[in-house]
Amino acid sequence: MKMINVIAAVAVGLALQAGAGEEEKIDVLRQTGNAFAEIAKQALPAVVFIDVETVVEVPQYGYRYQPFRDNWGRRGYLGIPEEREPKRYSQGGQGTGFIISKDGYILTNNHVVQDADRITVTLADERKFSAKVIGSDPKTEVALIKIEDPHELPFLELGDSDELEVGEWVLAAGNPFGLSQTVTAGIVSAMGRSEVGIAEYGNFIQTDAAINPGNSGGPLLDIDGKVVGINTAIFTRSGGYMGIGFAIPVNQAIQIKDQLIEHGKISRSVLGVYIQDVDEDLAKSFGLKEKAGILISQVMEDSAAKEAGLKEGDIVVELDGKAVGKTAAFRNRVAATPPNTKVKLRIFRNGKYKNISAITKAMGGEMYANPDLLDKIGISVDDTDGETGRRQGWQSEPGVLITQVDQNSPAWRAGLQPGQVITSVDRKSVDNVDDFIDVLSESDGRRILFLVNAGRSSRFVVINLEE
């Protein structure tokens, strides 16, 4: 079908330029339209509407009045502030997803199902199913959910986003503004957009196929009807569509999906280097003829880079046989590599090119992607020798660094704050994230005792999960 569509598109231009007859022009356009219609017919049954309900607790405060007498014996009432039973509200959300297997796995965006207490999936044939979150990765905006009682489900075939080229036709399917089963067409405008501020590890496909609110999590399809991306976001100054949309490459989503199914967590790799882009001045200073590559400004001790023999001043020009691009793209490619993987680097050192192999190491602080207990507590953590820990001077301290506290969560109500370090769980010492996860999994899931170091002093904090 791909070749047919390309020929049809070219034929349109040739027919218009050559002054072909009206009927011939219309026939060529009809063939192109029929191809799009066939893709939509095949794909839309597996595109689902996701309805999400989240229960939000809002703290309530008031006064308890206590009688008293003043120095002259007069009676009065003293208002004493007190916290009252929080009010619960249900918030709704919606988005799109698509079924990728007959047993009911669905890919979507993390922000569509984040913090969901109830998920309902509606198919094109109006069947409704309950679904649960298998895992999610906020750092790439990918989430995997699963229909709890699947039967006779349509599903989409996953393509190869590495084969996409700028200018190819793509179709975006979804449920924008709650309007079900919508398809828009466009082209691939650019590849490898890594600095758009959508996700920490982004390597997005840019397209002019319209992506509107509610389309998030839907499939981006090539002209063979295969999924090549997950619609995620748009660039806008007005709040509406402006011709620039972004989709997560499906190859990146497949890596996340496989890890979530097999391990229940996301593991990423690091080389252990500080890097910067090579501009024209740096290229000249190091004797490099072209303005390309990634300059290593520092090599960390006990890192994969150190063990491989990389040095400060090395310029990495290729990773596994492909040009490295900008720093963000290079970082994303390394991170997407499973830990303990051998990678081949081509570097420029002292005026000569050299090939070096390195064995990647696991990124510190990667926690389970769907740890139910951590979700309930409402915190994100990292090893104290991670980047955030080093900035805050915690690198020599045992424990785990709190990097985020969800508002209105049990951790938030207990007074935990980002920047604090948890050194023990239920009186068991923890030195790193792995220890923390292991000890946490042994708790009863109702009340958990943390020993928290806030810098000058430590204190015990009870996390009550029964409130």
C-alpha positions in Angstrom: 0.0 0.0 0.0 2.9 2.4 0.7 4.1 2.4 -2.9 0.6 2.8 -4.2 0.1 5.9 -2.0 3.4 7.4 -3.0 2.7 6.9 -6.7 -0.8 8.4 -6.2 0.6 11.5 -4.5 3.2 12.0 -7.2 0.6 11.4 -9.9 -1.6 14.2 -8.4 1.2 16.7 -9.0 2.0 15.4 -12.4 -1.6 15.5 -13.5 -2.1 19.0 -12.3 1.2 20.2 -14.0 0.4 18.4 -17.3 -3.1 19.8 -17.5 -4.7 16.3 -17.4 -8.4 16.1 -17.7 -10.7 16.8 -14.8 -11.9 13.2 -14.6 -8.3 11.9 -14.4 -7.4 14.4 -11.6 -10.4 13.4 -9.6 -9.7 9.7 -10.1 -6.1 10.1 -8.8 -7.4 12.0 -5.7 -10.1 9.3 -5.2 -7.4 6.6 -5.1 -5.5 8.5 -2.4 -8.7 9.1 -0.4 -9.6 5.4 -0.7 -6.2 4.5 0.7 -6.7 6.7 3.7 -10.2 5.3 4.2 -8.9 1.8 4.1 -6.3 2.6 6.8 -9.0 4.2 9.0 -11.3 1.2 8.5 -8.6 -1.2 9.6 -7.2 0.9 12.5 -10.2 2.5 14.2 -11.7 -0.7 15.8 -8.6 -1.0 17.9 -8.5 2.7 18.9 -10.1 3.1 22.4 -11.6 6.0 24.4 -10.2 6.1 27.9 -12.3 7.5 30.7 -10.5 8.1 34.0 -11.8 8.9 37.4 -9.5 10.2 40.2 -10.5 10.7 43.8 -9.0 13.9 45.2 -8.9 14.6 49.0 -9.0 18.3 50.0 -7.9 19.1 53.6 -10.5 20.9 55.7 -9.8 23.1 58.6 -11.9 24.8 61.3 -12.0 25.8 64.9 -12.8 24.0 68.1 -14.2 26.5 70.7 -13.2 26.1 74.3 -14.7 28.1 77.2 -12.4 30.2 79.4 -12.4 33.0 81.9 -10.1 36.1 81.6 -8.3 37.8 84.4 -11.5 39.6 85.5 -13.6 36.5 85.6 -15.4 37.2 82.4 -16.4 34.1 80.3 -15.5 33.7 76.7 -14.6 31.1 74.1 -11.2 30.4 72.6 -11.0 29.3 69.0 -8.5 26.5 68.6 -7.6 25.6 65.0 -8.0 21.9 64.1 -7.8 19.8 61.0 -11.1 18.1 60.1 -12.1 15.2 57.9 -11.0 15.9 54.4 -13.6 16.2 51.6 -13.4 13.8 48.7 -14.1 14.8 45.2 -14.1 12.8 42.0 -12.3 14.3 39.0 -12.7 13.0 35.5 -10.3 12.9 32.6 -10.3 11.4 29.2 -7.9 10.4 26.4 -7.1 7.9 23.8 -5.2 4.6 23.6 -4.9 1.7 21.2 -4.9 -2.1 21.7 -1.7 -3.8 20.8 -2.5 -7.5 21.6 -5.5 -9.8 21.7 -5.0 -10.2 25.5 -5.9 -6.6 26.0 -2.7 -4.6 26.4 -3.1 -0.9 25.6 -0.5 1.8 25.0 -1.3 5.4 25.9 0.3 8.5 27.5 1.3 8.6 31.1 -0.6 11.8 31.7 -3.9 10.2 30.5 -3.9 7.6 33.3 -1.7 9.1 36.0 -3.2 8.8 39.5 -6.3 7.1 38.1 -8.5 5.3 40.6 -10.8 3.9 37.9 -10.3 3.4 34.2 -13.0 2.5 31.7 -12.1 1.7 28.1 -14.7 2.0 25.4 -14.2 0.4 22.0 -15.4 1.6 18.6 -18.3 -1.0 18.8 -19.3 0.6 22.1 -18.2 -2.3 24.3 -16.9 -1.1 27.7 -14.2 -2.7 29.8 -12.5 -2.0 33.1 -8.8 -1.6 32.8 -5.8 -1.4 35.2 -2.5 0.3 35.0 0.3 -2.2 34.4 3.0 0.5 34.6 3.9 3.9 33.5 7.0 6.0 32.8 6.6 9.7 33.3 10.1 10.3 32.0 9.0 9.2 28.5 5.2 9.8 28.8 4.5 6.2 28.0 1.9 4.1 29.9 0.7 0.6 29.6 -2.8 -0.5 30.7 -4.6 -3.8 30.3 -8.3 -4.7 29.9 -9.2 -6.9 32.9 -11.5 -9.3 31.1 -10.5 -9.3 27.4 -12.2 -11.3 24.7 -12.4 -10.9 20.9 -10.4 -7.7 20.8 -9.1 -6.1 17.7 -5.5 -4.8 17.8 -3.0 -2.8 15.8 0.3 -4.0 14.3 3.3 -2.0 15.6 5.6 -0.7 12.9 9.2 0.5 12.9 9.7 4.2 13.6 13.4 4.0 12.8 12.3 3.6 9.1 10.2 6.8 9.0 11.4 9.6 6.8 10.6 13.2 6.7 7.8 13.9 4.2 6.0 10.5 4.6 2.3 10.5 5.0 0.9 9.7 8.5 -2.5 9.6 10.1 -3.4 10.5 13.7 -6.3 8.7 15.2 -8.0 9.5 18.5 -10.9 11.0 20.4 -10.4 14.8 20.4 -12.7 16.9 22.5 -14.6 13.7 23.3 -15.5 13.1 19.7 -14.9 9.5 19.1 -13.1 7.8 16.2 -11.5 10.8 14.5 -8.7 10.6 11.9 -6.5 13.4 10.7 -3.8 13.2 8.0 -0.5 14.9 7.5 3.2 14.3 7.0 6.3 13.6 9.1 7.7 17.1 9.5 10.8 16.2 11.4 12.4 13.4 13.4 14.4 13.3 16.7 12.9 16.3 18.4 14.5 15.9 21.8 14.4 19.4 23.4 10.7 20.3 23.3 10.1 20.1 27.1 7.4 17.3 27.0 9.3 14.5 28.6 12.7 14.0 30.2 13.7 11.4 27.7 12.1 12.7 24.5 12.9 11.8 20.9 9.7 12.9 19.3 8.3 12.6 15.8 7.0 16.0 14.6 4.0 16.0 12.4 1.4 18.4 11.0 -1.4 15.9 11.3 -3.8 17.6 13.7 -3.5 16.5 17.3 -6.1 18.1 19.6 -7.1 17.6 23.3 -8.3 14.1 23.8 -6.1 12.8 21.0 -3.3 12.1 23.6 -2.3 8.5 23.6 -3.8 7.7 20.2 -1.8 6.0 17.4 0.2 7.7 14.7 -0.1 5.4 11.7 2.0 5.1 8.6 0.5 4.5 5.2 0.7 0.7 5.7 -1.7 1.2 8.7 1.0 0.3 11.2 1.6 2.2 14.4 4.8 4.4 14.2 4.1 6.7 17.2 1.9 7.7 20.2 0.3 11.1 19.8 1.4 13.2 22.8 1.4 16.9 22.5 1.2 20.0 20.3 3.1 23.3 20.2 0.6 26.2 20.5 0.5 29.8 21.5 -3.3 30.1 21.3 -4.3 26.8 23.0 -5.4 25.4 19.7 -3.7 23.4 16.9 -1.0 25.3 15.0 0.3 22.6 12.7 3.0 21.3 15.0 2.3 18.0 16.9 4.6 15.5 18.6 4.4 11.8 18.9 6.5 9.3 20.8 8.3 6.9 18.4 6.8 3.5 18.7 10.2 1.8 19.0 10.8 3.8 22.2 7.4 2.8 23.4 8.0 -0.9 22.7 11.2 -0.8 24.8 9.2 0.7 27.7 6.3 -1.8 27.2 8.6 -4.8 27.2 10.3 -3.7 30.4 7.0 -3.1 32.2 5.6 -6.5 31.2 8.8 -8.4 32.0 10.2 -6.6 35.0 7.5 -4.2 36.3 10.1 -1.4 36.3 12.1 0.7 33.9 15.9 0.4 34.0 18.0 2.9 32.1 21.7 3.0 31.3 24.4 5.6 31.9 28.0 5.9 30.8 28.9 8.3 33.6 30.1 11.4 31.7 29.4 15.1 31.6 28.9 16.1 28.0 28.3 19.2 25.8 27.6 19.9 22.2 30.6 20.6 19.9 30.2 24.1 18.3 32.4 25.6 15.6 34.9 27.1 18.0 35.3 23.8 20.0 35.7 21.8 16.8 38.6 24.1 15.7 40.2 24.0 19.2 40.3 20.2 19.1 41.3 19.9 15.5 38.0 18.4 14.3 37.2 19.3 10.8 33.4 19.1 11.2 31.2 20.7 13.8 29.8 17.4 15.0 29.9 15.1 18.0 29.6 15.2 21.8 32.5 16.5 23.9 33.2 14.7 27.1 34.0 17.4 29.7 34.3 15.1 32.7 34.4 11.3 33.4 33.0 10.1 36.7 34.8 7.7 38.9 33.8 4.0 38.9 31.7 4.6 35.8 31.2 2.7 32.6 33.1 5.4 30.7 36.0 5.3 33.2 36.3 1.5 32.8 36.2 1.7 29.0 39.1 4.2 29.0 37.2 7.3 27.9 38.9 10.6 28.9 38.1 14.3 29.3 38.4 16.0 25.9 37.3 12.9 23.9 34.7 13.7 21.3 32.1 11.0 20.6 31.0 11.0 17.0 29.2 7.7 16.7 27.2 5.4 18.9 26.8 1.9 17.6 27.6 3.0 14.1 25.2 6.0 14.0 26.0 9.7 14.3 25.4 10.9 17.9 23.6 14.1 17.1 23.0 16.6 19.9 23.6 15.9 23.6 19.9 15.3 24.4 19.6 12.7 21.6 22.8 11.0 22.7 21.7 10.9 26.3 18.3 9.5 25.3 19.9 6.7 23.2 22.3 5.7 26.0 19.4 5.7 28.6 17.2 3.6 26.3 19.9 0.9 26.2 19.4 -1.9 28.8 22.0 -1.9 31.6 25.1 -4.1 31.1 24.9 -3.8 27.3 28.1 -3.5 25.2 28.0 -0.3 23.1 30.5 0.7 20.5 31.7 4.3 20.5 33.8 6.0 17.8 35.7 8.9 19.3 38.1 11.6 18.2 41.1 12.0 20.4 44.4 13.9 19.8 43.7 14.3 16.1 42.9 10.7 15.5 39.7 8.6 15.4 39.5 5.6 17.7 36.9 2.8 18.4 36.1 2.0 22.1 33.6 -0.4 23.6 31.9 0.2 26.9 29.6 -1.8 29.1 26.7 0.4 30.3 25.7 0.6 33.9 22.3 0.9 35.5 21.2 4.4 36.2 21.0 5.0 39.9 17.6 5.8 41.5 15.4 4.1 38.9 12.5 2.9 41.0 9.7 0.5 40.2 7.4 2.0 37.5 4.3 0.8 39.1 5.0 0.2 42.8 1.5 0.4 44.3 2.8 1.2 47.7 4.9 4.1 46.5 2.0 5.4 44.5 -0.1 5.4 47.7 2.6 7.1 49.7 3.0 9.8 47.1 6.7 10.2 46.7 9.4 9.8 44.1 13.0 9.0 45.3 16.5 8.8 44.0 19.9 7.6 45.3 21.7 10.3 47.2 24.6 10.1 44.8 22.4 10.9 41.9 22.5 14.2 40.1 20.0 15.9 42.4 21.7 14.5 45.5 25.1 15.8 44.4 23.7 19.3 43.9 22.3 19.3 47.4 25.4 17.9 49.0 24.0 14.5 50.0 26.3 12.2 48.0 28.1 10.8 51.0 24.9 10.1 53.0 23.2 6.7 53.1 19.5 6.6 52.3 17.2 7.8 49.5 16.6 11.3 48.5 12.9 12.5 48.2 12.7 14.2 44.8 9.0 14.8 44.6 6.0 14.7 47.0 2.5 14.5 45.5 0.1 17.1 46.9 -2.6 15.8 49.3 -0.8 12.4 49.5 -0.1 10.6 52.8 3.5 11.8 52.5 2.4 15.4 52.0 0.1 15.2 55.0 2.9 13.8 57.1 5.1 16.8 56.2 7.6 15.1 53.9 9.3 17.5 51.5 11.6 17.2 48.5 15.3 17.4 49.5 14.8 15.3 52.6 16.6 11.9 53.0 14.9 8.7 54.2 17.5 6.7 56.1 15.4 3.9 57.5 12.0 2.2 56.9 10.3 0.5 59.9 13.6 0.8 61.8 15.5 -1.0 59.0 18.4 1.0 57.5 18.3 1.7 53.8 21.4 2.8 51.8 19.9 3.2 48.3 16.8 2.9 46.2 17.0 -0.9 45.9 17.2 -1.3 49.7 14.3 1.1 50.1 12.1 -0.8 47.6 13.0 -4.2 49.2 12.2 -3.0 52.8 9.1 -1.1 51.7 7.7 -4.3 50.1 7.9 -6.0 53.5 5.7 -3.5 55.2 2.0 -4.2 56.1 0.8 -1.5 53.7 -1.1 0.4 56.5 1.4 2.3 58.6 5.0 2.9 57.7 7.7 4.4 59.9 10.3 6.5 58.1 13.4 8.1 59.7 13.9 11.3 57.8 17.0 13.5 57.8 16.2 17.1 56.9 19.8 18.3 57.1 20.3 19.5 60.7 18.4 16.8 62.5 16.5 13.5 62.0 12.9 12.7 63.0 10.6 9.7 62.8 7.6 10.2 60.5 4.6 7.9 60.4 2.9 7.4 57.0 -0.7 6.5 57.6 -2.1 4.8 54.5 -5.5 4.1 56.1 -6.7 7.7 56.3 
